[in-house]
Amino acid sequence: MEKVYLENFLEQYKDKKVKMFVDMDGVIADFDFGMTYDYDKKRPLYSSIEKLESISKKDNVDLYIFSATRMNKGYDEKQYWLDKYAPFFKKENRVIISREKHDFVESATLKANYMKNVERDGSVLVVIDDDPKNLRAIHQSNEDVVLLKDTALVD
C-alpha cells in the first residue's frame, strides 16, 4: 500500500521532533454551516481520523488538536467528541480555545497568538487547518511554522 501524502511529507523530518497541530472543524469533524453547537452530533471524518491515528504512532511526532470554539461550553463538547471518535489525541495535547473567554476575538487571531507562544525547542511546528484565514494569520506572525491545508489528509 502506498504511503499517504502526509506520511510522505513527514519523511523529510524523520530525524527531528515534530509538533503537529490539527484543527477539528472541517478537518476531522464535518463542518456544517449554522451548526455551531451540538458538537456531539458532528459527523466524524473517519479517513482523516485514521490517517492521523497512524501518524500519532510515530515516535518523533507529538500530535495536538488545535481548535477554537465560540462559547465556553464548546470546550466540553469537543472533549467529549474527541473521547468518542479520536481518543488517541492525548488530553494534555488538546488545545481548545474559547472565543467567549477571549472577548470573542477571531479564531484566526487566537490561533496565531497561541502559536507565537509554543516553545521553540528545535521541533518542527506543523499546523493543519481547512481555513485559509487561519493559515494566513498564523503565517503572518509565525514564519517558522509549516502550514498545511486539510487536503494534506486526502490521498
Secondary structure by P-SEA (a helix, b strand, c coil): ccccaaaaaaccccccccbbbbbcccccccccccccccccccccaaaaaaaaaaaaacccbbbbbbbcccccaaaaaaaaaaacccccccccccccccccccccccaaaaaaaaaaaccccccbbbbbbccaaaaaaaaaccccbbbbccccccc
